[in-house]
Amino acid sequence: MTHDEPMPWMADFDIEAMRANRDAGTPGTWDAALERGCHGVIAHTLPQGGANFVALIGNDAIKSEREPERFANARRIASVPAMEAEIERLTASLAQAVGALEECKDDLDRYSQMEYPSDHPIHVRKRKNDFDGNPARIAIASIKGQDIG
C-alpha cells in the first residue's frame, strides 16, 4: 500500500483534489474572527502583519438565535487546514502500518510453508488453514475493505 492509495472509507474523498486545493489556496492556520451581530471572517494571519481573508461569515441580524450555529460553522471552516494535516498524517501512518502487516503476513506464510512443506493433503490443508487464519492477512483485508473469506 502506498501513501496515496485510497482507503475504502475514503472512496468518496479525493485526496489529490484536497492536496491541489490546499496547495493553490491560502495556507493555514486559519482563525475565525467572530462577534455577535457582525459579519465574521476566516483569515490567515501573515507574519509581516495583516491577513489573507479566506471566507466571510454572513450575519443574520433578523435571526440572532442562529448565532451559535453560525459561529460553529465558522470554527469548522477555520479548522480545515488542521484537518488536512491530520488526514495526511493518518494516511501516512496507516500506509506504514499496512507495510508492517504485509511483512508479518509474508513471514507467517513462509513459516507455514516450512512447517508443512509437502503436497500431502494434510499439509495442504494445514497451510490453507494457516493462510486463511493469518491475522496479518485478516487485518490488511479489513483495512482495505476486502472480503476476508
Secondary structure, 3 states (H helix, E strand, C coil): CCCCCCCHHHCCCCHHHHHHHHHHCCCCCCEEECCCCCCEEEEEECCCCCEEEEEEECCCCCCHHHHHHHHHHHHHHHCHHHHHHHHHHHHHHHHHHHHHHHHHHHHHHHHHHHHCCCCCHHHHHHHHHHHHHCHHHHHHHHHHCCCCC
